[in-house]
Amino acid sequence: MVGNKLIDQLLEENSEEGSINHIKQLAEILIAAIPEDRRQIWAGKIMAYLAQEALRSASQENKLSRVSTKAIYTDLGGNPNQEPSQWLSPIWKEIETRYLPEIEPALIEMSRNAGLDTYPIVQKENGKPAYYRMASRPLPETSGSAMTEVMPAIPAQADGIHYKRDLSLKLSTFGQFLFAKGLKWTPSKRYGYLTWQLLFLIIAVCFEFLIWLVLWYRTQPVTGQDLLLVALGIGFPWIAYRHFIGIFQLFEDRIVIAPDWALAWKEFGATIEINRARDPDTASTIHVSRYSATCPICGWMVKLERGEPTHPKRIVGRCEENPREHVFSFDRATKQGVRLD
């Protein structure tokens, strides 16, 4: 399930009060973790539906129900032009590979804050017909191989905002290839990447040297070809500089605004961030995410952008309606922000 190495732990059908309360808590956490404005898409509807079914069954029947493909299709009003399995299959694949992993950090944090030892997931049972249900996994350890420590929720200030992960973000084809499930920064990938960057640097230096060498030994009057070479001699180093400065900034700041090539057409406001592991033997993971919030002043959407020119070397949240006046900070650890002057 979603590539997690932890063993999936199905909730037992048990009538004991402790187990029933545990199921209720997990179901409520799963529902709360789905962003409100994203429950209108099919993936969010299905995850919330399975949690509500688990909550209903725990309250009425003292056991956890499993739901068939046809039941989901009927209750949620699936596409009438498609068969139930044909309609649900691609949506479930998106849940497994994209939507559930995106809310997994929130599920873990909320479950840990509630004092539970597991966190909720949704799961498909193998077999024909296929059944779906809410299940749980043990919480990951907070030390050793755990990723950057999850910070406890901090109440937002009166003039502040709380950012939420935007589940509607779409990546480009190349972006999906690299970041769909998170890019594990393993030693082999690190050395391979450094090799390619070194090769690019050598090519850039040699190309620049050849351009100026040709211009130096030109004895004929200046032509259009010479002007083109001058433009290349100036433009190519600038492109190389922008390329390398972006890489250095990512590894120095741990988070930068995502480049256009990583995002689908008309997408913006996303970030590339590195989640470092505390264990030096565990690879860090590079993710593409988008965080947004509601402006407390005018009610419009706040999305992340570069802070320049007023707040250099920072990522800030700018209101879509008043991008110069309604500007907020962005704390990557707490997902909180306060208004900036």
Rosetta blueprint (number, residue, H / E / L):
1 M L
2 V L
3 G L
4 N L
5 K L
6 L L
7 I L
8 D L
9 Q E
10 L L
11 L L
12 E L
13 E L
14 N L
15 S L
16 E L
17 E H
18 G H
19 S H
20 I H
21 N H
22 H H
23 I H
24 K H
25 Q H
26 L H
27 A H
28 E H
29 I H
30 L H
31 I H
32 A H
33 A H
34 I L
35 P L
36 E H
37 D H
38 R H
39 R L
40 Q L
41 I L
42 W H
43 A H
44 G H
45 K H
46 I H
47 M H
48 A H
49 Y H
50 L H
51 A H
52 Q H
53 E H
54 A H
55 L H
56 R H
57 S H
58 A H
59 S H
60 Q H
61 E L
62 N L
63 K L
64 L L
65 S L
66 R L
67 V E
68 S E
69 T H
70 K H
71 A H
72 I H
73 Y H
74 T H
75 D H
76 L H
77 G L
78 G L
79 N L
80 P L
81 N L
82 Q L
83 E L
84 P H
85 S H
86 Q H
87 W H
88 L H
89 S H
90 P H
91 I H
92 W H
93 K H
94 E H
95 I H
96 E H
97 T H
98 R H
99 Y H
100 L H
101 P H
102 E H
103 I H
104 E H
105 P H
106 A H
107 L H
108 I H
109 E H
110 M H
111 S H
112 R H
113 N H
114 A L
115 G L
116 L L
117 D L
118 T E
119 Y E
120 P E
121 I E
122 V E
123 Q E
124 K E
125 E E
126 N L
127 G L
128 K L
129 P L
130 A L
131 Y E
132 Y E
133 R E
134 M E
135 A E
136 S E
137 R E
138 P E
139 L L
140 P L
141 E L
142 T L
143 S L
144 G L
145 S L
146 A L
147 M E
148 T L
149 E L
150 V L
151 M L
152 P L
153 A L
154 I L
155 P L
156 A L
157 Q L
158 A L
159 D L
160 G E
161 I E
162 H E
163 Y L
164 K E
165 R E
166 D L
167 L L
168 S L
169 L L
170 K L
171 L E
172 S L
173 T H
174 F H
175 G H
176 Q H
177 F H
178 L H
179 F H
180 A L
181 K L
182 G L
183 L E
184 K E
185 W E
186 T L
187 P H
188 S H
189 K H
190 R H
191 Y H
192 G H
193 Y H
194 L H
195 T H
196 W H
197 Q H
198 L H
199 L H
200 F H
201 L H
202 I H
203 I H
204 A H
205 V H
206 C H
207 F H
208 E H
209 F H
210 L H
211 I H
212 W H
213 L H
214 V H
215 L H
216 W H
217 Y L
218 R L
219 T L
220 Q L
221 P L
222 V L
223 T L
224 G H
225 Q H
226 D H
227 L H
228 L H
229 L H
230 V H
231 A H
232 L H
233 G H
234 I H
235 G H
236 F H
237 P H
238 W H
239 I H
240 A H
241 Y H
242 R H
243 H H
244 F H
245 I H
246 G H
247 I H
248 F H
249 Q H
250 L H
251 F H
252 E H
253 D H
254 R L
255 I E
256 V E
257 I E
258 A L
259 P L
260 D H
261 W H
262 A H
263 L E
264 A L
265 W L
266 K L
267 E L
268 F L
269 G L
270 A E
271 T E
272 I E
273 E E
274 I E
275 N E
276 R L
277 A E
278 R L
279 D L
280 P L
281 D L
282 T L
283 A L
284 S E
285 T E
286 I E
287 H E
288 V E
289 S E
290 R E
291 Y E
292 S E
293 A E
294 T E
295 C L
296 P L
297 I L
298 C L
299 G L
300 W L
301 M E
302 V E
303 K E
304 L E
305 E E
306 R E
307 G L
308 E L
309 P L
310 T L
311 H L
312 P L
313 K L
314 R L
315 I E
316 V E
317 G E
318 R E
319 C E
320 E L
321 E L
322 N L
323 P L
324 R L
325 E L
326 H L
327 V E
328 F E
329 S L
330 F L
331 D L
332 R L
333 A L
334 T L
335 K L
336 Q E
337 G E
338 V E
339 R E
340 L L
341 D L
